[in-house]
């Protein structure tokens, strides 16, 4: 955060508990779409569609065939009503990443 490593206050157990609670009220599908290149790197493209009683989320993600890491992501959220729809596009770069010094 702000070019500095910070320790998350959320524990892995918190994330698992939240996932268990939302899984009961969520309908999600995931499927492989195709292979594409992202900045010259081979990637598998997957799509997910998630629906809850509050929103619908569609995601396309490009996963590196070599490193297994996400390279790109397109996210569309529809919450309906006045808040409507949003679109986000993300690009992931992994150069010069180093863990914090302890």
Jmol script that loads the backbone (N, CA, C; Angstrom):
load data "model"
ATOM      1  N   UNK A   1       0.844  -1.159   0.000  1.00  0.00           N
ATOM      2  CA  UNK A   1       0.000   0.000   0.000  1.00  0.00           C
ATOM      3  C   UNK A   1       0.899   1.235   0.000  1.00  0.00           C
ATOM      4  N   UNK A   2       0.649   2.144  -0.930  1.00  0.00           N
ATOM      5  CA  UNK A   2       1.456   3.355  -1.045  1.00  0.00           C
ATOM      6  C   UNK A   2       2.948   3.024  -1.138  1.00  0.00           C
ATOM      7  N   UNK A   3       3.269   2.037  -1.971  1.00  0.00           N
ATOM      8  CA  UNK A   3       4.654   1.610  -2.204  1.00  0.00           C
ATOM      9  C   UNK A   3       5.319   0.994  -0.979  1.00  0.00           C
ATOM     10  N   UNK A   4       4.534   0.546  -0.020  1.00  0.00           N
ATOM     11  CA  UNK A   4       5.093  -0.106   1.160  1.00  0.00           C
ATOM     12  C   UNK A   4       4.336  -1.385   1.439  1.00  0.00           C
ATOM     13  N   UNK A   5       5.045  -2.416   1.907  1.00  0.00           N
ATOM     14  CA  UNK A   5       4.407  -3.656   2.315  1.00  0.00           C
ATOM     15  C   UNK A   5       3.679  -3.408   3.625  1.00  0.00           C
ATOM     16  N   UNK A   6       2.481  -3.954   3.744  1.00  0.00           N
ATOM     17  CA  UNK A   6       1.739  -3.866   5.004  1.00  0.00           C
ATOM     18  C   UNK A   6       1.186  -5.241   5.336  1.00  0.00           C
ATOM     19  N   UNK A   7       1.073  -5.519   6.616  1.00  0.00           N
ATOM     20  CA  UNK A   7       0.533  -6.801   7.057  1.00  0.00           C
ATOM     21  C   UNK A   7      -0.991  -6.707   7.095  1.00  0.00           C
ATOM     22  N   UNK A   8      -1.652  -7.691   6.496  1.00  0.00           N
ATOM     23  CA  UNK A   8      -3.109  -7.709   6.470  1.00  0.00           C
ATOM     24  C   UNK A   8      -3.657  -8.078   7.845  1.00  0.00           C
ATOM     25  N   UNK A   9      -4.763  -7.439   8.220  1.00  0.00           N
ATOM     26  CA  UNK A   9      -5.427  -7.766   9.478  1.00  0.00           C
ATOM     27  C   UNK A   9      -6.365  -8.954   9.304  1.00  0.00           C
ATOM     28  N   UNK A  10      -6.596  -9.354   8.060  1.00  0.00           N
ATOM     29  CA  UNK A  10      -7.477 -10.479   7.759  1.00  0.00           C
ATOM     30  C   UNK A  10      -6.638 -11.757   7.748  1.00  0.00           C
ATOM     31  N   UNK A  11      -7.073 -12.743   8.504  1.00  0.00           N
ATOM     32  CA  UNK A  11      -6.336 -14.005   8.572  1.00  0.00           C
ATOM     33  C   UNK A  11      -6.851 -14.973   7.514  1.00  0.00           C
ATOM     34  N   UNK A  12      -6.076 -15.989   7.166  1.00  0.00           N
ATOM     35  CA  UNK A  12      -6.577 -17.013   6.245  1.00  0.00           C
ATOM     36  C   UNK A  12      -7.861 -17.668   6.758  1.00  0.00           C
ATOM     37  N   UNK A  13      -7.990 -17.830   8.063  1.00  0.00           N
ATOM     38  CA  UNK A  13      -9.205 -18.412   8.641  1.00  0.00           C
ATOM     39  C   UNK A  13     -10.410 -17.502   8.405  1.00  0.00           C
ATOM     40  N   UNK A  14     -10.193 -16.168   8.486  1.00  0.00           N
ATOM     41  CA  UNK A  14     -11.273 -15.212   8.199  1.00  0.00           C
ATOM     42  C   UNK A  14     -11.767 -15.365   6.768  1.00  0.00           C
ATOM     43  N   UNK A  15     -10.832 -15.520   5.839  1.00  0.00           N
ATOM     44  CA  UNK A  15     -11.184 -15.664   4.428  1.00  0.00           C
ATOM     45  C   UNK A  15     -11.971 -16.947   4.196  1.00  0.00           C
ATOM     46  N   UNK A  16     -11.527 -18.061   4.804  1.00  0.00           N
ATOM     47  CA  UNK A  16     -12.245 -19.333   4.665  1.00  0.00           C
ATOM     48  C   UNK A  16     -13.657 -19.238   5.230  1.00  0.00           C
ATOM     49  N   UNK A  17     -13.806 -18.598   6.373  1.00  0.00           N
ATOM     50  CA  UNK A  17     -15.127 -18.448   6.980  1.00  0.00           C
ATOM     51  C   UNK A  17     -16.045 -17.615   6.096  1.00  0.00           C
ATOM     52  N   UNK A  18     -15.530 -16.531   5.548  1.00  0.00           N
ATOM     53  CA  UNK A  18     -16.325 -15.682   4.664  1.00  0.00           C
ATOM     54  C   UNK A  18     -16.744 -16.450   3.417  1.00  0.00           C
ATOM     55  N   UNK A  19     -15.821 -17.251   2.866  1.00  0.00           N
ATOM     56  CA  UNK A  19     -16.132 -18.050   1.680  1.00  0.00           C
ATOM     57  C   UNK A  19     -17.240 -19.050   1.978  1.00  0.00           C
ATOM     58  N   UNK A  20     -17.178 -19.717   3.121  1.00  0.00           N
ATOM     59  CA  UNK A  20     -18.219 -20.681   3.499  1.00  0.00           C
ATOM     60  C   UNK A  20     -19.582 -20.012   3.593  1.00  0.00           C
ATOM     61  N   UNK A  21     -19.607 -18.808   4.155  1.00  0.00           N
ATOM     62  CA  UNK A  21     -20.871 -18.092   4.312  1.00  0.00           C
ATOM     63  C   UNK A  21     -21.458 -17.651   2.973  1.00  0.00           C
ATOM     64  N   UNK A  22     -20.617 -17.212   2.044  1.00  0.00           N
ATOM     65  CA  UNK A  22     -21.126 -16.728   0.755  1.00  0.00           C
ATOM     66  C   UNK A  22     -21.414 -17.856  -0.224  1.00  0.00           C
ATOM     67  N   UNK A  23     -20.739 -19.006  -0.094  1.00  0.00           N
ATOM     68  CA  UNK A  23     -20.957 -20.119  -1.023  1.00  0.00           C
ATOM     69  C   UNK A  23     -22.404 -20.609  -1.028  1.00  0.00           C
ATOM     70  N   UNK A  24     -23.072 -20.534   0.101  1.00  0.00           N
ATOM     71  CA  UNK A  24     -24.450 -21.015   0.186  1.00  0.00           C
ATOM     72  C   UNK A  24     -25.426 -20.144  -0.590  1.00  0.00           C
ATOM     73  N   UNK A  25     -25.086 -18.876  -0.807  1.00  0.00           N
ATOM     74  CA  UNK A  25     -25.991 -17.946  -1.478  1.00  0.00           C
ATOM     75  C   UNK A  25     -25.464 -17.471  -2.828  1.00  0.00           C
ATOM     76  N   UNK A  26     -24.507 -18.201  -3.380  1.00  0.00           N
ATOM     77  CA  UNK A  26     -23.860 -17.763  -4.609  1.00  0.00           C
ATOM     78  C   UNK A  26     -23.904 -18.869  -5.659  1.00  0.00           C
ATOM     79  N   UNK A  27     -24.189 -18.467  -6.896  1.00  0.00           N
ATOM     80  CA  UNK A  27     -24.139 -19.395  -8.020  1.00  0.00           C
ATOM     81  C   UNK A  27     -22.989 -18.954  -8.915  1.00  0.00           C
ATOM     82  N   UNK A  28     -21.981 -19.823  -9.075  1.00  0.00           N
ATOM     83  CA  UNK A  28     -20.798 -19.472  -9.861  1.00  0.00           C
ATOM     84  C   UNK A  28     -20.517 -20.529 -10.911  1.00  0.00           C
ATOM     85  N   UNK A  29     -20.166 -20.070 -12.111  1.00  0.00           N
ATOM     86  CA  UNK A  29     -19.697 -20.967 -13.160  1.00  0.00           C
ATOM     87  C   UNK A  29     -18.335 -20.481 -13.637  1.00  0.00           C
ATOM     88  N   UNK A  30     -17.508 -21.420 -14.054  1.00  0.00           N
ATOM     89  CA  UNK A  30     -16.178 -21.097 -14.570  1.00  0.00           C
ATOM     90  C   UNK A  30     -15.937 -21.969 -15.784  1.00  0.00           C
ATOM     91  N   UNK A  31     -15.330 -21.382 -16.827  1.00  0.00           N
ATOM     92  CA  UNK A  31     -15.039 -22.195 -18.006  1.00  0.00           C
ATOM     93  C   UNK A  31     -13.809 -21.668 -18.738  1.00  0.00           C
ATOM     94  N   UNK A  32     -13.144 -22.587 -19.392  1.00  0.00           N
ATOM     95  CA  UNK A  32     -11.990 -22.265 -20.235  1.00  0.00           C
ATOM     96  C   UNK A  32     -12.518 -21.705 -21.549  1.00  0.00           C
ATOM     97  N   UNK A  33     -11.933 -20.601 -22.029  1.00  0.00           N
ATOM     98  CA  UNK A  33     -12.381 -19.998 -23.283  1.00  0.00           C
ATOM     99  C   UNK A  33     -11.449 -20.287 -24.452  1.00  0.00           C
ATOM    100  N   UNK A  34     -10.160 -19.946 -24.276  1.00  0.00           N
ATOM    101  CA  UNK A  34      -9.236 -20.046 -25.401  1.00  0.00           C
ATOM    102  C   UNK A  34      -7.815 -19.769 -24.911  1.00  0.00           C
ATOM    103  N   UNK A  35      -6.876 -19.830 -25.854  1.00  0.00           N
ATOM    104  CA  UNK A  35      -5.500 -19.424 -25.579  1.00  0.00           C
ATOM    105  C   UNK A  35      -5.226 -18.127 -26.312  1.00  0.00           C
ATOM    106  N   UNK A  36      -4.492 -17.228 -25.663  1.00  0.00           N
ATOM    107  CA  UNK A  36      -4.121 -15.938 -26.243  1.00  0.00           C
ATOM    108  C   UNK A  36      -2.737 -15.568 -25.740  1.00  0.00           C
ATOM    109  N   UNK A  37      -2.191 -14.537 -26.326  1.00  0.00           N
ATOM    110  CA  UNK A  37      -0.897 -14.012 -25.902  1.00  0.00           C
ATOM    111  C   UNK A  37      -1.110 -12.671 -25.210  1.00  0.00           C
ATOM    112  N   UNK A  38      -0.422 -12.467 -24.086  1.00  0.00           N
ATOM    113  CA  UNK A  38      -0.441 -11.188 -23.380  1.00  0.00           C
ATOM    114  C   UNK A  38       0.997 -10.690 -23.313  1.00  0.00           C
ATOM    115  N   UNK A  39       1.275  -9.607 -24.009  1.00  0.00           N
ATOM    116  CA  UNK A  39       2.640  -9.065 -24.086  1.00  0.00           C
ATOM    117  C   UNK A  39       3.648 -10.142 -24.492  1.00  0.00           C
ATOM    118  N   UNK A  40       3.259 -10.964 -25.450  1.00  0.00           N
ATOM    119  CA  UNK A  40       4.147 -11.996 -25.971  1.00  0.00           C
ATOM    120  C   UNK A  40       4.206 -13.264 -25.140  1.00  0.00           C
ATOM    121  N   UNK A  41       3.458 -13.339 -24.044  1.00  0.00           N
ATOM    122  CA  UNK A  41       3.461 -14.522 -23.180  1.00  0.00           C
ATOM    123  C   UNK A  41       2.176 -15.322 -23.387  1.00  0.00           C
ATOM    124  N   UNK A  42       2.327 -16.629 -23.624  1.00  0.00           N
ATOM    125  CA  UNK A  42       1.174 -17.495 -23.845  1.00  0.00           C
ATOM    126  C   UNK A  42       0.317 -17.558 -22.583  1.00  0.00           C
ATOM    127  N   UNK A  43      -1.010 -17.462 -22.781  1.00  0.00           N
ATOM    128  CA  UNK A  43      -1.926 -17.463 -21.650  1.00  0.00           C
ATOM    129  C   UNK A  43      -3.188 -18.244 -21.984  1.00  0.00           C
ATOM    130  N   UNK A  44      -3.761 -18.864 -20.965  1.00  0.00           N
ATOM    131  CA  UNK A  44      -5.071 -19.500 -21.063  1.00  0.00           C
ATOM    132  C   UNK A  44      -6.088 -18.491 -20.539  1.00  0.00           C
ATOM    133  N   UNK A  45      -7.196 -18.329 -21.272  1.00  0.00           N
ATOM    134  CA  UNK A  45      -8.227 -17.371 -20.882  1.00  0.00           C
ATOM    135  C   UNK A  45      -9.413 -18.141 -20.291  1.00  0.00           C
ATOM    136  N   UNK A  46      -9.816 -17.728 -19.095  1.00  0.00           N
ATOM    137  CA  UNK A  46     -10.957 -18.328 -18.410  1.00  0.00           C
ATOM    138  C   UNK A  46     -11.996 -17.245 -18.148  1.00  0.00           C
ATOM    139  N   UNK A  47     -13.252 -17.674 -18.034  1.00  0.00           N
ATOM    140  CA  UNK A  47     -14.302 -16.736 -17.653  1.00  0.00           C
ATOM    141  C   UNK A  47     -15.067 -17.310 -16.469  1.00  0.00           C
ATOM    142  N   UNK A  48     -15.528 -16.413 -15.607  1.00  0.00           N
ATOM    143  CA  UNK A  48     -16.402 -16.814 -14.508  1.00  0.00           C
ATOM    144  C   UNK A  48     -17.629 -15.917 -14.526  1.00  0.00           C
ATOM    145  N   UNK A  49     -18.730 -16.470 -14.077  1.00  0.00           N
ATOM    146  CA  UNK A  49     -19.969 -15.717 -13.915  1.00  0.00           C
ATOM    147  C   UNK A  49     -20.485 -16.054 -12.519  1.00  0.00           C
ATOM    148  N   UNK A  50     -20.708 -15.030 -11.712  1.00  0.00           N
ATOM    149  CA  UNK A  50     -21.180 -15.222 -10.346  1.00  0.00           C
ATOM    150  C   UNK A  50     -22.436 -14.394 -10.136  1.00  0.00           C
ATOM    151  N   UNK A  51     -23.446 -15.023  -9.527  1.00  0.00           N
ATOM    152  CA  UNK A  51     -24.688 -14.317  -9.214  1.00  0.00           C
ATOM    153  C   UNK A  51     -25.030 -14.499  -7.749  1.00  0.00           C
ATOM    154  N   UNK A  52     -25.362 -13.385  -7.110  1.00  0.00           N
ATOM    155  CA  UNK A  52     -25.919 -13.404  -5.763  1.00  0.00           C
ATOM    156  C   UNK A  52     -27.244 -12.677  -5.831  1.00  0.00           C
ATOM    157  N   UNK A  53     -27.914 -12.547  -4.721  1.00  0.00           N
ATOM    158  CA  UNK A  53     -29.175 -11.803  -4.732  1.00  0.00           C
ATOM    159  C   UNK A  53     -28.936 -10.308  -4.926  1.00  0.00           C
ATOM    160  N   UNK A  54     -27.686  -9.867  -4.735  1.00  0.00           N
ATOM    161  CA  UNK A  54     -27.372  -8.433  -4.843  1.00  0.00           C
ATOM    162  C   UNK A  54     -26.710  -8.022  -6.150  1.00  0.00           C
ATOM    163  N   UNK A  55     -25.984  -8.947  -6.800  1.00  0.00           N
ATOM    164  CA  UNK A  55     -25.222  -8.530  -7.981  1.00  0.00           C
ATOM    165  C   UNK A  55     -24.909  -9.693  -8.917  1.00  0.00           C
ATOM    166  N   UNK A  56     -24.396  -9.311 -10.083  1.00  0.00           N
ATOM    167  CA  UNK A  56     -23.891 -10.264 -11.071  1.00  0.00           C
ATOM    168  C   UNK A  56     -22.491  -9.810 -11.447  1.00  0.00           C
ATOM    169  N   UNK A  57     -21.547 -10.754 -11.471  1.00  0.00           N
ATOM    170  CA  UNK A  57     -20.158 -10.416 -11.771  1.00  0.00           C
ATOM    171  C   UNK A  57     -19.644 -11.348 -12.864  1.00  0.00           C
ATOM    172  N   UNK A  58     -19.090 -10.750 -13.925  1.00  0.00           N
ATOM    173  CA  UNK A  58     -18.463 -11.507 -14.996  1.00  0.00           C
ATOM    174  C   UNK A  58     -16.988 -11.136 -15.047  1.00  0.00           C
ATOM    175  N   UNK A  59     -16.132 -12.157 -15.075  1.00  0.00           N
ATOM    176  CA  UNK A  59     -14.690 -11.939 -15.078  1.00  0.00           C
ATOM    177  C   UNK A  59     -14.064 -12.757 -16.195  1.00  0.00           C
ATOM    178  N   UNK A  60     -13.126 -12.146 -16.896  1.00  0.00           N
ATOM    179  CA  UNK A  60     -12.240 -12.894 -17.794  1.00  0.00           C
ATOM    180  C   UNK A  60     -10.839 -12.699 -17.244  1.00  0.00           C
ATOM    181  N   UNK A  61     -10.099 -13.802 -17.122  1.00  0.00           N
ATOM    182  CA  UNK A  61      -8.742 -13.729 -16.586  1.00  0.00           C
ATOM    183  C   UNK A  61      -7.800 -14.505 -17.498  1.00  0.00           C
ATOM    184  N   UNK A  62      -6.634 -13.913 -17.744  1.00  0.00           N
ATOM    185  CA  UNK A  62      -5.591 -14.501 -18.581  1.00  0.00           C
ATOM    186  C   UNK A  62      -4.512 -15.035 -17.643  1.00  0.00           C
ATOM    187  N   UNK A  63      -4.306 -16.361 -17.653  1.00  0.00           N
ATOM    188  CA  UNK A  63      -3.332 -17.005 -16.770  1.00  0.00           C
ATOM    189  C   UNK A  63      -2.131 -17.444 -17.603  1.00  0.00           C
ATOM    190  N   UNK A  64      -0.937 -17.053 -17.164  1.00  0.00           N
ATOM    191  CA  UNK A  64       0.295 -17.413 -17.864  1.00  0.00           C
ATOM    192  C   UNK A  64       0.432 -18.930 -17.947  1.00  0.00           C
ATOM    193  N   UNK A  65       0.692 -19.435 -19.149  1.00  0.00           N
ATOM    194  CA  UNK A  65       0.896 -20.874 -19.340  1.00  0.00           C
ATOM    195  C   UNK A  65       2.250 -21.301 -18.778  1.00  0.00           C
ATOM    196  N   UNK A  66       3.183 -20.359 -18.621  1.00  0.00           N
ATOM    197  CA  UNK A  66       4.521 -20.680 -18.131  1.00  0.00           C
ATOM    198  C   UNK A  66       4.600 -20.557 -16.606  1.00  0.00           C
ATOM    199  N   UNK A  67       4.116 -19.439 -16.073  1.00  0.00           N
ATOM    200  CA  UNK A  67       4.274 -19.158 -14.650  1.00  0.00           C
ATOM    201  C   UNK A  67       3.055 -19.504 -13.803  1.00  0.00           C
ATOM    202  N   UNK A  68       1.895 -19.667 -14.440  1.00  0.00           N
ATOM    203  CA  UNK A  68       0.677 -19.959 -13.689  1.00  0.00           C
ATOM    204  C   UNK A  68       0.130 -18.755 -12.936  1.00  0.00           C
ATOM    205  N   UNK A  69       0.594 -17.558 -13.281  1.00  0.00           N
ATOM    206  CA  UNK A  69       0.159 -16.339 -12.614  1.00  0.00           C
ATOM    207  C   UNK A  69      -0.782 -15.536 -13.509  1.00  0.00           C
ATOM    208  N   UNK A  70      -1.713 -14.772 -12.906  1.00  0.00           N
ATOM    209  CA  UNK A  70      -2.582 -13.933 -13.738  1.00  0.00           C
ATOM    210  C   UNK A  70      -1.781 -12.827 -14.417  1.00  0.00           C
ATOM    211  N   UNK A  71      -2.114 -12.574 -15.697  1.00  0.00           N
ATOM    212  CA  UNK A  71      -1.460 -11.520 -16.469  1.00  0.00           C
ATOM    213  C   UNK A  71      -2.398 -10.351 -16.745  1.00  0.00           C
ATOM    214  N   UNK A  72      -3.684 -10.652 -16.839  1.00  0.00           N
ATOM    215  CA  UNK A  72      -4.676  -9.632 -17.195  1.00  0.00           C
ATOM    216  C   UNK A  72      -6.022 -10.066 -16.642  1.00  0.00           C
ATOM    217  N   UNK A  73      -6.893  -9.083 -16.372  1.00  0.00           N
ATOM    218  CA  UNK A  73      -8.227  -9.399 -15.875  1.00  0.00           C
ATOM    219  C   UNK A  73      -9.202  -8.313 -16.311  1.00  0.00           C
ATOM    220  N   UNK A  74     -10.359  -8.733 -16.777  1.00  0.00           N
ATOM    221  CA  UNK A  74     -11.457  -7.831 -17.140  1.00  0.00           C
ATOM    222  C   UNK A  74     -12.635  -8.186 -16.235  1.00  0.00           C
ATOM    223  N   UNK A  75     -13.188  -7.196 -15.540  1.00  0.00           N
ATOM    224  CA  UNK A  75     -14.213  -7.427 -14.533  1.00  0.00           C
ATOM    225  C   UNK A  75     -15.421  -6.547 -14.812  1.00  0.00           C
ATOM    226  N   UNK A  76     -16.599  -7.154 -14.935  1.00  0.00           N
ATOM    227  CA  UNK A  76     -17.850  -6.431 -15.131  1.00  0.00           C
ATOM    228  C   UNK A  76     -18.799  -6.761 -13.987  1.00  0.00           C
ATOM    229  N   UNK A  77     -19.279  -5.731 -13.296  1.00  0.00           N
ATOM    230  CA  UNK A  77     -20.169  -5.898 -12.158  1.00  0.00           C
ATOM    231  C   UNK A  77     -21.475  -5.173 -12.448  1.00  0.00           C
ATOM    232  N   UNK A  78     -22.594  -5.848 -12.182  1.00  0.00           N
ATOM    233  CA  UNK A  78     -23.918  -5.252 -12.339  1.00  0.00           C
ATOM    234  C   UNK A  78     -24.649  -5.381 -11.013  1.00  0.00           C
ATOM    235  N   UNK A  79     -24.830  -4.255 -10.322  1.00  0.00           N
ATOM    236  CA  UNK A  79     -25.548  -4.261  -9.055  1.00  0.00           C
ATOM    237  C   UNK A  79     -26.975  -3.742  -9.218  1.00  0.00           C
ATOM    238  N   UNK A  80     -27.334  -3.383 -10.453  1.00  0.00           N
ATOM    239  CA  UNK A  80     -28.688  -2.935 -10.739  1.00  0.00           C
ATOM    240  C   UNK A  80     -29.003  -1.578 -10.134  1.00  0.00           C
ATOM    241  N   UNK A  81     -30.197  -1.124 -10.362  1.00  0.00           N
ATOM    242  CA  UNK A  81     -30.656   0.132  -9.789  1.00  0.00           C
ATOM    243  C   UNK A  81     -29.813   1.333 -10.177  1.00  0.00           C
ATOM    244  N   UNK A  82     -29.748   2.309  -9.290  1.00  0.00           N
ATOM    245  CA  UNK A  82     -29.008   3.542  -9.549  1.00  0.00           C
ATOM    246  C   UNK A  82     -27.510   3.313  -9.631  1.00  0.00           C
ATOM    247  N   UNK A  83     -27.021   2.318  -8.908  1.00  0.00           N
ATOM    248  CA  UNK A  83     -25.582   2.044  -8.931  1.00  0.00           C
ATOM    249  C   UNK A  83     -25.147   1.399 -10.243  1.00  0.00           C
ATOM    250  N   UNK A  84     -26.055   0.670 -10.878  1.00  0.00           N
ATOM    251  CA  UNK A  84     -25.830   0.154 -12.222  1.00  0.00           C
ATOM    252  C   UNK A  84     -24.640  -0.756 -12.402  1.00  0.00           C
ATOM    253  N   UNK A  85     -23.873  -0.487 -13.463  1.00  0.00           N
ATOM    254  CA  UNK A  85     -22.798  -1.372 -13.897  1.00  0.00           C
ATOM    255  C   UNK A  85     -21.443  -0.682 -13.802  1.00  0.00           C
ATOM    256  N   UNK A  86     -20.406  -1.520 -13.643  1.00  0.00           N
ATOM    257  CA  UNK A  86     -19.038  -0.980 -13.676  1.00  0.00           C
ATOM    258  C   UNK A  86     -18.143  -1.955 -14.432  1.00  0.00           C
ATOM    259  N   UNK A  87     -17.050  -1.437 -14.964  1.00  0.00           N
ATOM    260  CA  UNK A  87     -16.071  -2.249 -15.688  1.00  0.00           C
ATOM    261  C   UNK A  87     -14.678  -1.884 -15.191  1.00  0.00           C
ATOM    262  N   UNK A  88     -13.873  -2.898 -14.915  1.00  0.00           N
ATOM    263  CA  UNK A  88     -12.482  -2.691 -14.513  1.00  0.00           C
ATOM    264  C   UNK A  88     -11.589  -3.535 -15.388  1.00  0.00           C
ATOM    265  N   UNK A  89     -10.444  -2.999 -15.716  1.00  0.00           N
ATOM    266  CA  UNK A  89      -9.452  -3.715 -16.507  1.00  0.00           C
ATOM    267  C   UNK A  89      -8.129  -3.643 -15.759  1.00  0.00           C
ATOM    268  N   UNK A  90      -7.520  -4.803 -15.505  1.00  0.00           N
ATOM    269  CA  UNK A  90      -6.284  -4.842 -14.746  1.00  0.00           C
ATOM    270  C   UNK A  90      -5.192  -5.563 -15.515  1.00  0.00           C
ATOM    271  N   UNK A  91      -3.986  -5.075 -15.355  1.00  0.00           N
ATOM    272  CA  UNK A  91      -2.814  -5.709 -15.945  1.00  0.00           C
ATOM    273  C   UNK A  91      -1.855  -5.985 -14.791  1.00  0.00           C
ATOM    274  N   UNK A  92      -1.305  -7.206 -14.762  1.00  0.00           N
ATOM    275  CA  UNK A  92      -0.393  -7.599 -13.691  1.00  0.00           C
ATOM    276  C   UNK A  92       1.024  -7.670 -14.221  1.00  0.00           C
ATOM    277  N   UNK A  93       1.938  -7.039 -13.510  1.00  0.00           N
ATOM    278  CA  UNK A  93       3.354  -7.095 -13.847  1.00  0.00           C
ATOM    279  C   UNK A  93       4.114  -7.561 -12.617  1.00  0.00           C
ATOM    280  N   UNK A  94       5.095  -8.441 -12.821  1.00  0.00           N
ATOM    281  CA  UNK A  94       5.776  -9.076 -11.699  1.00  0.00           C
ATOM    282  C   UNK A  94       7.254  -8.718 -11.622  1.00  0.00           C
ATOM    283  N   UNK A  95       7.703  -7.712 -12.343  1.00  0.00           N
ATOM    284  CA  UNK A  95       9.100  -7.323 -12.296  1.00  0.00           C
ATOM    285  C   UNK A  95       9.435  -6.591 -11.005  1.00  0.00           C
ATOM    286  N   UNK A  96      10.616  -6.857 -10.478  1.00  0.00           N
ATOM    287  CA  UNK A  96      11.149  -6.162  -9.307  1.00  0.00           C
ATOM    288  C   UNK A  96      10.246  -6.282  -8.080  1.00  0.00           C
ATOM    289  N   UNK A  97       9.623  -7.445  -7.866  1.00  0.00           N
ATOM    290  CA  UNK A  97       8.804  -7.677  -6.680  1.00  0.00           C
ATOM    291  C   UNK A  97       9.671  -8.394  -5.662  1.00  0.00           C
ATOM    292  N   UNK A  98       9.724  -7.841  -4.453  1.00  0.00           N
ATOM    293  CA  UNK A  98      10.517  -8.445  -3.402  1.00  0.00           C
ATOM    294  C   UNK A  98       9.716  -8.465  -2.121  1.00  0.00           C
ATOM    295  N   UNK A  99       9.869  -9.519  -1.317  1.00  0.00           N
ATOM    296  CA  UNK A  99       9.132  -9.584  -0.057  1.00  0.00           C
ATOM    297  C   UNK A  99       9.675  -8.560   0.925  1.00  0.00           C
ATOM    298  N   UNK A 100       8.866  -8.216   1.917  1.00  0.00           N
ATOM    299  CA  UNK A 100       9.337  -7.253   2.919  1.00  0.00           C
ATOM    300  C   UNK A 100      10.452  -7.840   3.761  1.00  0.00           C
ATOM    301  N   UNK A 101      11.287  -6.967   4.268  1.00  0.00           N
ATOM    302  CA  UNK A 101      12.331  -7.394   5.195  1.00  0.00           C
ATOM    303  C   UNK A 101      11.706  -7.533   6.559  1.00  0.00           C
ATOM    304  N   UNK A 102      12.018  -8.632   7.202  1.00  0.00           N
ATOM    305  CA  UNK A 102      11.441  -8.866   8.547  1.00  0.00           C
ATOM    306  C   UNK A 102      12.377  -8.412   9.634  1.00  0.00           C
TER     307      UNK A 102
END
end "model"
wireframe off; spacefill off
backbone 0.3
color backbone group
